[in-house]
Amino acid sequence: MQLSDAVETIPGVGAKTQQVFNGAGIYSIGDLLHYLPTGYEDSTEILSLAEAIKRISHLPLWQLSREKFAIKGKLRKISSFKTKRRFALTTAHIVDEQTQDTLQTIWFNMPFVTTQLKVGTEYVFFGKVKRESAARFTLSSPQFEEYNSEKTLQRLGRISPVYRRIKTLKSPAIARTIRAILPKLEVSDFLSGIIDQHEFSPLTDAYWNIHSPASFIQLNQGVNRLKLQELLELRDEFEKKKQASTHEPFKMDEFGKKVQELINSWVPLLPFTLTKGQQEILDAYMQKVQQKSAEDTFLYGDVGSGKTIIAQLVALAFAVLGKSALILVPTTILSRQHALSTKQLIERLQGAAQVKVEEVTATRTKRTQSFQPHVIYIGTQAILYQSELIAHPLLAFVCIDEQHRFGVEQRLLFQRGNRNVLTLSATPIPRTLALSFMQFTEALFLEEKPYGRKEILSRVVPQDKHDSTYTWIAEKVKKGEQAYIIFPRITSEDDEKKSLIEMFEMLSDSYFSGCRVGMLHGGMKQSEKESIMTSFAEGNLDILCATSVVEVGVDVPNATIIAIHGAEYFGLAQLHQLRGRVGRSNQQSYCFLIPSRYEDTVIERLEFFTSHHKGSDVATYDLQRRGAGKLLGIDQSGVTELKIASLEELSLIEQAMRVYSLLREKHISVLPIIRVK
């Protein structure tokens, strides 16, 4: 049997069963083999009745309710009767002949059991045990099979897969159908001779090990083989989509040299000294630009490390040399801030005066503005709807700031053979880690912070210290510092999540009376948001109460304190971004987390955050505990999502990349087989 054979060719699959399978999207043997178990039941350890009772007696109730036991005993008696509510109740007693220990078994609405069990015969029963009293236990609705020391058990005494029901087909029926396939299965493995078969099963063995495992070691080998397969297919899809989006390039070597010469002449004119890390990143990036026709690069730089100036210098150089550049950002506030800082930079740099900065808004149309050289376009998602701008051949450099806010498909809009794409990320969240491991782009790392920056002191505020924290913040701002107070919601839907509006009024009238307090949230008009943000940036407000609208890019050097209410409702990557709104000068800065719930799991997570300041540490912790989430950022991406493999298994992803490189070297194509339901 081949993976492509129709499901109706399987022995025992008639027209009705075929219709049920087809309704679930299962048309071929391959489809059925990739209908993976949701779990496994382990009945390999068969206990005598005396051993089982001894073990059960020492288990806590919470653990007892989760475990199943395979218990060997002789059937003493069995009976069946109807309850008052007309339910059939079948009970039996089994005994350990050596110790005379007994155990009751019970089945609900299964009167036929009386015809399948024989008094005086020894059986293996498998099911969950309920503790009725200190010395009385009941085995509920167990599976059973006659025990013979000279024969191997056929259904029990093994690791059995459990499948999600498909309409009328229950797990045992699905298992029987798949077991009928395995002895006749013939699959050629395109990875033969490429992978270590002690670590990854050959493909045919992998299906055996997943659907009929002899041990958990073999099960893991089989699962790893399919995980590897899925990662290879995903990597191959990335490669194909990237190639499909690329046009015939022009050579960047001479142009790239001119870009680097310009940047080198500008660095001494900057109002600050670049860190060693920033200079190294600039040099490394320009080397890449000169060596290749075009470049798609991730720049990982922690919050406050100075990524933006690198992108601005490159954009300016491209624009001076007759091209145009584009900077895509996630918020309007950040767009306005980048536009302002870029204009200020142009005023300082020799030869850059001809460059114009244009903010792209939703109202920009072909009729009102045409595409021009020597322009840096800056805007939010509104840019994505400016097709004439995106497709224009003069657009030679694109920077995507806070890249985790944009999906792969959106980045592919900008990828052309004559264009460099630089995507920035402050926190390598799961999707960023995945794309880097999948080698979708080149990667550069900027970890050094600007000179003189101090580590932000981060603390979880105890439940009885809220008042003293507000008082301390008020004292600091009265001495000339500024503070953010962040809330998870604008208005309150429950008592647990303190809302921005109600807390703004309370804090302004109490702890912060005498302070200049402003409020900012996404529901305000754009002109209002800009006015509030400008007032805070210019020092006309002491305290800004806001939602996470200030999460990215907002740069107010005099802001030294951020207090985050309902901190448990934010992801750690988001908390890391919010913490990065302070610590942007040489003053000591502080981050206070004020949770709504003081549960152990909440405090453990927040305490981890306060003791770790690297974005990579925060991302890894969130990844391990919250899962990978969507890899590509938008559902209609046309690229496979990970369904077997996990981004937590970074070593497996690295192995997949090595295998993919070997396949490319040997000109072996990835054979797509994964269609997981």
C-alpha positions as CSV (number, residue, x, y, z in Angstrom):
1,M,0.0,0.0,0.0
2,Q,1.2,3.5,-0.9
3,L,0.4,6.8,0.8
4,S,-1.5,7.9,-2.3
5,D,-3.8,4.9,-2.3
6,A,-7.5,5.7,-1.7
7,V,-8.8,5.1,1.8
8,E,-11.5,2.7,0.4
9,T,-8.7,0.2,-0.6
10,I,-8.1,-0.5,3.1
11,P,-9.6,-3.9,4.1
12,G,-12.8,-3.4,6.1
13,V,-13.5,0.1,4.8
14,G,-16.9,0.0,3.1
15,A,-18.9,2.8,1.4
16,K,-20.3,4.2,4.7
17,T,-16.9,4.3,6.4
18,Q,-15.4,5.8,3.3
19,Q,-18.0,8.6,3.4
20,V,-17.3,9.3,7.1
21,F,-13.5,9.5,6.4
22,N,-14.0,11.7,3.3
23,G,-16.2,14.0,5.4
24,A,-13.3,14.6,7.7
25,G,-10.9,15.3,4.8
26,I,-9.4,11.9,4.8
27,Y,-9.2,10.6,1.2
28,S,-6.0,8.6,1.1
29,I,-4.0,6.3,3.2
30,G,-1.5,9.1,3.8
31,D,-4.4,11.3,5.1
32,L,-5.4,8.6,7.5
33,L,-1.8,7.9,8.7
34,H,-1.5,11.6,9.5
35,Y,-4.7,11.6,11.6
36,L,-2.5,11.4,14.6
37,P,-3.5,10.1,18.1
38,T,-4.5,12.7,20.6
39,G,-2.8,10.6,23.3
40,Y,-1.8,7.1,24.4
41,E,-2.9,4.6,27.1
42,D,-0.2,2.6,28.6
43,S,-1.2,-0.9,29.9
44,T,2.2,-2.4,29.6
45,E,2.7,-2.7,33.4
46,I,0.3,-5.4,34.5
47,L,-0.2,-5.5,38.3
48,S,-1.5,-8.3,40.4
49,L,-4.6,-7.3,42.3
50,A,-2.6,-7.1,45.6
51,E,0.1,-4.9,44.0
52,A,-2.6,-2.6,42.5
53,I,-4.4,-2.1,45.8
54,K,-1.1,-1.4,47.6
55,R,-0.2,1.2,45.0
56,I,-3.6,2.8,44.8
57,S,-3.8,3.2,48.6
58,H,-0.8,5.5,48.6
59,L,-1.8,7.7,45.7
60,P,-3.4,11.2,46.4
61,L,-6.9,11.6,45.0
62,W,-5.9,14.1,42.4
63,Q,-3.4,11.6,40.9
64,L,-5.7,8.6,41.3
65,S,-8.3,10.4,39.1
66,R,-5.8,10.8,36.3
67,E,-4.3,7.3,36.1
68,K,-5.4,4.0,34.6
69,F,-4.3,0.7,35.9
70,A,-3.9,-2.7,34.2
71,I,-4.9,-5.2,36.9
72,K,-4.8,-9.0,36.7
73,G,-7.3,-11.0,38.7
74,K,-9.8,-14.0,38.5
75,L,-13.5,-13.3,38.0
76,R,-15.4,-14.5,41.1
77,K,-19.0,-13.4,40.2
78,I,-20.8,-11.1,37.8
79,S,-24.4,-9.8,37.6
80,S,-26.5,-7.2,35.8
81,F,-29.7,-5.4,36.8
82,K,-31.8,-2.3,36.0
83,T,-31.7,0.7,38.3
84,K,-34.8,2.8,39.2
85,R,-34.0,5.1,36.4
86,R,-33.9,2.2,34.0
87,F,-30.1,2.2,33.6
88,A,-28.4,-1.2,33.1
89,L,-25.8,-1.7,35.9
90,T,-23.3,-4.6,35.5
91,T,-21.0,-5.4,38.5
92,A,-18.3,-8.0,38.9
93,H,-15.9,-9.0,41.6
94,I,-12.3,-10.1,40.9
95,V,-10.0,-11.7,43.4
96,D,-6.3,-12.3,43.9
97,E,-6.1,-16.0,44.6
98,Q,-2.9,-15.7,46.6
99,T,-3.9,-12.8,49.0
100,Q,-7.7,-13.1,48.6
101,D,-7.9,-9.3,48.0
102,T,-11.0,-8.3,46.0
103,L,-11.9,-5.5,43.8
104,Q,-15.3,-4.5,42.4
105,T,-15.7,-3.6,38.7
106,I,-18.7,-1.8,37.3
107,W,-20.1,-1.0,33.8
108,F,-23.0,1.4,33.0
109,N,-25.4,0.5,30.2
110,M,-23.2,-2.4,29.0
111,P,-25.3,-5.5,29.9
112,F,-23.6,-7.5,27.1
113,V,-20.5,-7.7,29.3
114,T,-22.1,-10.6,31.2
115,T,-22.0,-12.7,28.0
116,Q,-18.3,-11.9,27.4
117,L,-16.9,-12.7,30.8
118,K,-16.7,-16.2,32.4
119,V,-16.6,-16.8,36.1
120,G,-13.4,-18.6,37.2
121,T,-11.4,-17.2,34.3
122,E,-8.4,-14.9,34.8
123,Y,-8.5,-11.5,33.0
124,V,-6.5,-8.3,32.7
125,F,-8.8,-5.3,33.4
126,F,-7.7,-1.8,32.4
127,G,-9.4,1.4,33.6
128,K,-9.6,4.1,36.2
129,V,-10.0,3.3,39.9
130,K,-12.4,5.2,42.3
131,R,-11.8,5.1,46.0
132,E,-15.1,4.5,47.7
133,S,-13.6,4.3,51.2
134,A,-10.3,3.8,52.9
135,A,-10.3,0.1,52.0
136,R,-12.9,-0.1,49.2
137,F,-12.2,0.6,45.5
138,T,-14.1,0.4,42.3
139,L,-12.8,-0.2,38.8
140,S,-15.0,1.9,36.4
141,S,-16.0,0.6,32.9
142,P,-12.7,-1.2,32.3
143,Q,-11.5,-2.8,29.1
144,F,-10.7,-6.5,29.6
145,E,-8.9,-9.4,27.9
146,E,-8.5,-13.0,29.0
147,Y,-5.0,-13.6,30.5
148,N,-2.9,-16.7,29.5
149,S,0.7,-16.8,30.6
150,E,1.6,-18.8,27.5
151,K,0.0,-16.3,25.0
152,T,0.6,-12.6,24.2
153,L,-2.2,-10.2,24.9
154,Q,-3.7,-8.8,21.7
155,R,-5.3,-5.5,22.9
156,L,-3.9,-4.8,26.3
157,G,-0.4,-5.0,27.7
158,R,0.7,-2.4,25.2
159,I,0.9,1.3,24.4
160,S,-2.4,2.0,22.7
161,P,-3.2,5.1,20.6
162,V,-6.3,7.2,21.4
163,Y,-7.9,9.0,18.4
164,R,-10.4,11.8,18.3
165,R,-13.8,10.5,17.2
166,I,-14.9,11.1,13.6
167,K,-18.7,11.1,13.7
168,T,-19.8,7.5,14.1
169,L,-16.2,6.2,14.1
170,K,-14.8,5.8,17.6
171,S,-11.2,5.5,18.6
172,P,-11.0,1.7,18.6
173,A,-12.5,1.5,15.0
174,I,-10.0,4.1,13.7
175,A,-7.2,2.2,15.4
176,R,-8.2,-1.1,13.8
177,T,-8.4,0.5,10.4
178,I,-4.9,1.9,10.7
179,R,-3.5,-1.4,12.1
180,A,-4.8,-3.0,8.9
181,I,-2.6,-0.7,6.8
182,L,0.7,-0.9,8.6
183,P,1.8,-4.5,7.7
184,K,1.2,-3.7,4.0
185,L,2.6,-0.2,3.9
186,E,5.4,0.6,1.5
187,V,6.9,4.1,1.7
188,S,10.2,5.2,0.1
189,D,12.0,7.7,2.3
190,F,13.8,10.6,0.5
191,L,15.8,11.1,3.7
192,S,17.4,7.6,3.5
193,G,21.1,8.0,4.1
194,I,20.7,11.7,5.2
195,I,19.4,11.3,8.7
196,D,20.7,9.3,11.7
197,Q,18.2,6.4,12.0
198,H,19.0,5.9,15.7
199,E,17.5,9.3,16.3
200,F,14.9,9.5,13.5
201,S,12.9,6.4,12.3
202,P,12.7,5.7,8.6
203,L,9.4,6.9,7.4
204,T,7.7,3.5,7.3
205,D,8.9,2.7,10.8
206,A,7.8,6.1,11.9
207,Y,4.1,5.3,11.1
208,W,4.5,2.0,13.0
209,N,6.0,3.7,15.9
210,I,3.3,6.4,16.1
211,H,0.3,4.1,15.5
212,S,1.5,0.9,17.1
213,P,4.5,1.7,19.3
214,A,6.4,-1.0,21.1
215,S,7.9,1.5,23.5
216,F,7.9,5.2,24.3
217,I,11.4,5.4,22.9
218,Q,10.2,4.2,19.5
219,L,7.2,6.4,19.8
220,N,9.4,9.5,20.3
221,Q,11.6,8.4,17.3
222,G,8.5,8.2,15.1
223,V,7.1,11.5,16.3
224,N,10.4,13.2,15.7
225,R,10.6,11.9,12.2
226,L,7.2,13.5,11.3
227,K,8.2,16.7,13.2
228,L,11.4,16.8,11.0
229,Q,9.3,16.2,7.9
230,E,7.0,19.1,8.8
231,L,9.8,21.5,9.5
232,L,11.5,20.6,6.2
233,E,8.2,21.2,4.3
234,L,7.7,24.5,6.1
235,R,11.3,25.6,5.2
236,D,10.8,24.5,1.6
237,E,7.5,26.6,1.4
238,F,9.3,29.6,2.7
239,E,12.0,29.2,0.1
240,K,9.5,28.9,-2.7
241,K,7.5,31.9,-1.6
242,K,10.7,34.0,-1.3
243,Q,11.9,33.0,-4.8
244,A,8.4,33.7,-6.3
245,S,8.5,37.2,-4.8
246,T,11.9,38.0,-6.2
247,H,12.5,39.8,-9.5
248,E,15.6,40.1,-11.6
249,P,18.1,42.1,-9.4
250,F,20.6,44.8,-10.1
251,K,24.1,44.6,-8.7
252,M,24.5,46.5,-5.4
253,D,28.3,46.4,-5.1
254,E,29.2,49.9,-6.4
255,F,26.0,51.5,-5.1
256,G,26.6,49.8,-1.8
257,K,30.1,51.3,-1.6
258,K,28.7,54.8,-2.1
259,V,26.1,54.2,0.6
260,Q,28.8,53.1,3.1
261,E,31.0,56.1,2.2
262,L,28.1,58.5,2.9
263,I,27.3,56.8,6.2
264,N,30.9,56.9,7.3
265,S,31.1,60.6,6.6
266,W,27.9,61.2,8.7
267,V,28.8,59.2,11.8
268,P,31.1,61.9,13.3
269,L,28.3,64.5,12.8
270,L,25.8,62.7,15.0
271,P,24.8,64.4,18.3
272,F,26.0,61.3,20.1
273,T,28.7,58.6,19.8
274,L,27.6,55.3,18.3
275,T,28.3,52.3,20.5
276,K,30.8,49.7,19.4
277,G,27.8,47.4,18.7
278,Q,26.0,49.9,16.6
279,Q,29.1,50.6,14.5
280,E,29.7,46.9,14.0
281,I,26.1,46.3,12.9
282,L,26.4,49.2,10.4
283,D,29.6,47.8,9.0
284,A,28.2,44.2,8.9
285,Y,25.0,45.3,7.2
286,M,26.8,47.4,4.5
287,Q,29.1,44.5,3.8
288,K,26.1,42.3,3.2
289,V,24.5,45.0,0.9
290,Q,27.7,45.2,-1.2
291,Q,28.2,41.5,-1.5
292,K,24.7,40.6,-2.6
293,S,22.2,42.0,-5.1
294,A,19.7,42.6,-2.4
295,E,19.3,41.8,1.2
296,D,16.6,40.7,3.6
297,T,17.8,41.1,7.2
298,F,16.5,40.9,10.7
299,L,18.1,43.2,13.2
300,Y,17.6,42.0,16.7
301,G,18.3,44.8,19.2
302,D,17.0,44.9,22.7
303,V,14.8,47.8,23.8
304,G,16.9,51.0,23.9
305,S,19.9,49.6,22.1
306,G,19.7,52.2,19.3
307,K,18.3,50.3,16.3
308,T,16.4,53.2,14.8
309,I,19.5,55.4,14.0
310,I,21.0,52.5,12.0
311,A,17.8,52.3,9.8
312,Q,17.6,56.1,9.5
313,L,21.3,56.4,8.3
314,V,20.8,53.7,5.7
315,A,17.5,55.2,4.5
316,L,19.0,58.6,4.2
317,A,22.0,57.3,2.2
318,F,19.7,55.5,-0.3
319,A,17.6,58.7,-0.7
320,V,20.6,61.0,-1.2
321,L,21.9,58.7,-4.0
322,G,18.7,59.1,-6.0
323,K,16.6,56.3,-4.6
324,S,13.8,56.5,-2.1
325,A,13.3,54.7,1.2
326,L,10.3,53.6,3.3
327,I,9.9,53.0,7.1
328,L,6.9,51.0,8.2
329,V,5.9,51.3,11.8
330,P,3.0,49.9,13.9
331,T,1.5,53.1,15.4
332,T,0.8,56.6,14.3
333,I,2.6,58.0,17.4
334,L,5.7,56.2,16.4
335,S,5.3,57.3,12.8
336,R,5.1,60.9,13.8
337,Q,8.1,60.5,16.1
338,H,10.3,58.8,13.4
339,A,9.3,61.6,10.9
340,L,10.4,64.3,13.4
341,S,13.7,62.6,14.4
342,T,14.5,61.9,10.7
343,K,14.0,65.6,9.8
344,Q,16.2,66.7,12.7
345,L,18.9,64.2,11.5
346,I,18.7,65.6,7.9
347,E,19.5,69.1,9.2
348,R,22.7,67.9,10.8
349,L,24.1,65.9,8.0
350,Q,26.1,67.3,5.0
351,G,24.6,66.6,1.6
352,A,21.3,65.4,3.0
353,A,19.3,68.6,2.6
354,Q,17.7,67.5,-0.7
355,V,16.0,64.5,1.1
356,K,12.4,65.0,2.0
357,V,10.3,63.2,4.6
358,E,6.7,62.3,3.8
359,E,4.3,60.7,6.3
360,V,2.0,58.2,4.5
361,T,-1.5,58.4,5.8
362,A,-4.8,56.6,4.8
363,T,-5.8,59.7,2.9
364,R,-2.8,59.7,0.6
365,T,-3.9,59.1,-3.0
366,K,-2.3,59.1,-6.5
367,R,-4.1,62.3,-7.3
368,T,-2.7,64.3,-4.4
369,Q,0.8,62.9,-4.2
370,S,3.1,61.1,-6.7
371,F,6.1,59.0,-6.0
372,Q,9.4,61.0,-6.0
373,P,13.1,60.2,-5.6
374,H,15.1,61.6,-2.7
375,V,12.1,60.9,-0.3
376,I,11.9,58.8,2.9
377,Y,8.3,57.7,3.3
378,I,7.2,56.9,6.9
379,G,3.8,55.5,7.9
380,T,1.8,52.7,9.5
381,Q,-0.3,49.9,7.9
382,A,-1.8,52.6,5.6
383,I,1.4,52.1,3.5
384,L,0.2,48.5,2.7
385,Y,-2.7,50.0,0.7
386,Q,-0.4,52.3,-1.4
387,S,0.3,49.8,-4.2
388,E,1.9,52.4,-6.5
389,L,4.4,53.2,-3.7
390,I,5.2,49.6,-2.8
391,A,5.7,48.6,-6.4
392,H,7.8,51.6,-7.6
393,P,11.3,50.7,-8.9
394,L,12.8,53.7,-7.2
395,L,12.0,52.3,-3.7
396,A,15.3,50.6,-2.9
397,F,15.3,50.4,0.9
398,V,12.5,49.3,3.3
399,C,12.7,49.3,7.1
400,I,9.9,47.4,9.0
401,D,10.1,48.6,12.6
402,E,8.7,46.2,15.3
403,Q,8.5,43.4,12.8
404,H,6.4,41.1,15.0
405,R,3.4,43.4,14.3
406,F,3.5,42.4,10.6
407,G,3.1,39.0,9.0
408,V,5.2,37.2,6.4
409,E,2.8,38.0,3.6
410,Q,3.0,41.7,4.4
411,R,6.8,41.6,4.3
412,L,6.7,39.8,1.0
413,L,4.9,42.8,-0.5
414,F,8.2,44.7,-0.2
415,Q,10.6,42.0,-1.4
416,R,11.9,42.6,-4.9
417,G,15.3,42.0,-6.5
418,N,16.4,45.6,-6.4
419,R,15.3,46.3,-2.8
420,N,16.9,45.9,0.6
421,V,14.5,45.0,3.5
422,L,15.6,45.6,7.1
423,T,13.2,44.4,9.8
424,L,13.8,45.5,13.4
425,S,12.8,43.5,16.5
426,A,13.3,44.4,20.1
427,T,12.0,41.2,21.5
428,P,12.5,37.9,19.5
429,I,9.1,36.6,20.1
430,P,8.3,33.0,19.0
431,R,7.5,33.9,15.3
432,T,10.8,35.9,15.1
433,L,12.8,33.0,16.6
434,A,11.1,30.6,14.1
435,L,11.8,32.8,11.0
436,S,15.4,33.2,12.0
437,F,15.9,29.5,12.6
438,M,14.1,28.8,9.3
439,Q,16.7,31.0,7.6
440,F,14.0,33.1,6.0
441,T,16.3,36.0,6.4
442,E,19.9,36.9,7.5
443,A,20.1,38.0,11.1
444,L,22.2,40.5,13.0
445,F,22.3,41.0,16.8
446,L,22.7,44.3,18.7
447,E,22.9,43.7,22.4
448,E,25.0,46.6,23.7
449,K,23.1,49.6,25.0
450,P,24.2,53.2,24.5
451,Y,26.9,54.5,26.9
452,G,25.9,55.4,30.4
453,R,22.5,53.6,30.4
454,K,21.7,52.0,33.8
455,E,19.8,48.7,34.3
456,I,16.1,49.5,35.0
457,L,15.2,48.4,38.5
458,S,12.1,46.2,38.2
459,R,9.9,45.2,41.1
460,V,6.5,43.4,41.7
461,V,4.6,45.7,44.1
462,P,3.3,43.7,47.1
463,Q,-0.4,43.9,47.8
464,D,0.0,46.1,50.8
465,K,2.4,48.6,49.1
466,H,0.2,50.2,46.5
467,D,-0.3,53.4,48.5
468,S,3.4,53.9,49.3
469,T,4.3,53.2,45.6
470,Y,2.0,56.0,44.4
471,T,3.3,58.4,47.1
472,W,6.9,57.6,46.1
473,I,6.1,58.2,42.4
474,A,4.5,61.6,43.3
475,E,7.6,62.6,45.2
476,K,9.9,61.7,42.3
477,V,7.9,63.6,39.7
478,K,7.7,66.7,41.9
479,K,11.5,66.7,41.7
480,G,11.5,66.9,37.9
481,E,11.2,63.3,36.7
482,Q,8.3,62.0,34.6
483,A,6.3,58.8,34.9
484,Y,4.0,56.5,32.9
485,I,1.1,54.7,34.6
486,I,-0.2,51.9,32.3
487,F,-3.5,50.1,32.4
488,P,-4.8,47.0,30.4
489,R,-8.2,48.6,29.5
490,I,-9.7,52.0,28.7
491,T,-13.0,51.2,30.6
492,S,-13.7,48.5,33.1
493,E,-15.7,45.3,32.4
494,D,-15.1,43.7,35.8
495,D,-13.7,44.7,39.2
496,E,-10.5,42.8,38.6
497,K,-9.1,44.9,35.7
498,K,-8.6,48.5,36.8
499,S,-9.5,50.7,33.9
500,L,-7.6,53.7,32.7
501,I,-10.5,56.2,33.0
502,E,-11.6,55.4,36.6
503,M,-8.0,55.2,37.9
504,F,-7.0,58.4,36.1
505,E,-9.7,60.3,38.0
506,M,-8.9,58.6,41.3
507,L,-5.1,59.1,41.1
508,S,-5.4,62.7,39.8
509,D,-7.6,63.6,42.8
510,S,-5.5,61.8,45.5
511,Y,-1.9,60.7,45.2
512,F,-1.1,62.9,42.2
513,S,-2.9,66.0,43.2
514,G,-0.6,68.9,42.5
515,C,1.0,67.0,39.6
516,R,0.3,67.6,35.9
517,V,-1.4,64.4,34.8
518,G,-2.5,63.5,31.2
519,M,-4.4,60.6,29.7
520,L,-3.7,58.8,26.4
521,H,-5.5,55.8,24.8
522,G,-6.2,54.5,21.3
523,G,-9.9,55.6,21.3
524,M,-8.9,59.3,21.2
525,K,-8.8,61.4,18.1
526,Q,-5.4,61.5,16.4
527,S,-5.0,65.2,17.0
528,E,-5.7,64.7,20.8
529,K,-3.2,61.9,21.0
530,E,-0.5,63.9,19.3
531,S,-1.2,66.9,21.5
532,I,-1.0,64.8,24.7
533,M,2.2,63.0,23.6
534,T,3.9,66.3,22.6
535,S,3.0,67.8,26.0
536,F,4.5,64.9,27.8
537,A,7.6,64.8,25.5
538,E,8.2,68.5,26.1
539,G,7.9,68.2,29.8
540,N,4.5,70.0,30.2
541,L,3.0,66.9,31.8
542,D,4.5,65.1,34.8
543,I,2.6,61.8,34.6
544,L,1.0,60.1,31.6
545,C,-1.8,57.6,32.3
546,A,-2.2,55.4,29.2
547,T,-3.0,52.0,27.7
548,S,-0.4,50.0,25.9
549,V,-0.6,52.5,23.0
550,V,2.8,53.8,24.2
551,E,4.2,50.2,24.0
552,V,6.6,50.8,21.1
553,G,9.1,53.4,20.1
554,V,8.0,56.3,22.3
555,D,11.2,58.1,23.4
556,V,11.0,60.5,26.3
557,P,14.5,60.6,28.0
558,N,13.2,62.3,31.1
559,A,10.6,59.6,31.8
560,T,12.2,57.4,34.5
561,I,9.3,55.5,36.1
562,I,6.7,53.2,34.6
563,A,4.0,51.5,36.7
564,I,2.0,48.8,35.0
565,H,-1.5,47.9,36.5
566,G,-2.9,44.4,35.7
567,A,0.6,43.3,34.7
568,E,-0.5,39.7,34.4
569,Y,-2.8,40.6,31.5
570,F,0.2,41.5,29.3
571,G,2.6,39.1,27.6
572,L,6.1,39.2,28.8
573,A,7.3,40.5,25.4
574,Q,4.8,43.3,25.7
575,L,5.9,44.1,29.3
576,H,9.5,44.2,28.0
577,Q,8.5,46.8,25.4
578,L,6.7,48.8,28.0
579,R,9.6,48.7,30.4
580,G,11.7,50.0,27.5
581,R,9.8,53.3,27.6
582,V,12.0,54.3,30.5
583,G,15.8,54.0,30.9
584,R,16.4,56.1,27.8
585,S,18.9,58.4,29.5
586,N,21.6,58.2,32.1
587,Q,19.2,58.6,35.0
588,Q,18.2,55.6,37.1
589,S,14.9,54.3,36.0
590,Y,12.2,52.0,37.6
591,C,9.5,49.6,36.4
592,F,6.8,48.6,38.9
593,L,4.4,45.7,38.2
594,I,1.1,46.0,40.0
595,P,-0.9,42.7,39.4
596,S,-4.7,42.4,39.9
597,R,-4.3,38.9,41.2
598,Y,-1.6,37.7,43.6
599,E,-1.7,34.0,42.7
600,D,1.4,31.9,42.8
601,T,1.6,31.3,39.1
602,V,1.1,35.1,38.4
603,I,3.8,36.2,40.8
604,E,6.2,33.5,39.6
605,R,5.9,34.7,36.0
606,L,6.2,38.4,36.9
607,E,9.2,37.8,39.3
608,F,11.0,36.1,36.4
609,F,10.4,39.2,34.3
610,T,11.7,41.5,37.0
611,S,15.0,39.6,37.3
612,H,15.6,39.2,33.5
613,H,16.3,42.2,31.3
614,K,17.2,40.6,28.0
615,G,14.5,40.3,25.4
616,S,15.8,36.8,24.4
617,D,15.4,35.5,27.9
618,V,11.9,37.0,28.2
619,A,10.9,35.5,24.8
620,T,12.2,32.0,25.6
621,Y,10.3,32.0,28.9
622,D,7.0,33.1,27.3
623,L,7.6,30.6,24.5
624,Q,8.0,27.7,26.9
625,R,4.9,28.5,28.9
626,R,2.5,30.1,26.4
627,G,3.3,28.1,23.2
628,A,4.4,29.3,19.9
629,G,1.2,30.9,18.7
630,K,0.7,31.5,15.0
631,L,4.0,31.4,13.1
632,L,3.1,33.6,10.2
633,G,1.0,36.4,11.7
634,I,-2.0,36.1,9.4
635,D,-4.3,33.2,8.8
636,Q,-4.5,33.6,5.0
637,S,-0.8,33.2,4.5
638,G,-0.8,30.2,2.2
639,V,2.0,28.7,4.2
640,T,1.8,25.6,6.5
641,E,1.4,26.2,10.2
642,L,3.3,24.0,12.6
643,K,0.9,21.3,13.9
644,I,3.3,18.5,15.0
645,A,6.6,20.3,15.6
646,S,6.9,22.9,18.3
647,L,9.0,26.1,18.4
648,E,10.0,25.1,21.9
649,E,12.2,22.4,20.4
650,L,14.9,24.7,19.0
651,S,17.4,21.9,18.8
652,L,15.1,20.0,16.5
653,I,14.7,23.0,14.3
654,E,18.4,23.4,14.0
655,Q,18.7,19.7,13.0
656,A,16.0,20.3,10.4
657,M,18.1,23.2,9.0
658,R,21.2,21.1,8.7
659,V,19.2,18.3,6.9
660,Y,17.6,20.9,4.5
661,S,21.1,22.2,3.6
662,L,22.3,18.6,2.9
663,L,19.2,18.1,0.7
664,R,20.0,21.2,-1.3
665,E,23.6,20.2,-1.7
666,K,22.6,16.8,-3.0
667,H,19.8,18.3,-5.2
668,I,17.2,16.2,-3.4
669,S,13.7,17.7,-3.3
670,V,11.6,17.8,-0.2
671,L,8.8,15.3,-0.7
672,P,5.7,16.8,0.9
673,I,3.5,14.3,2.8
674,I,2.3,16.2,5.9
675,R,-1.5,16.9,5.9
676,V,-2.2,16.8,9.6
677,K,-5.8,17.1,10.7
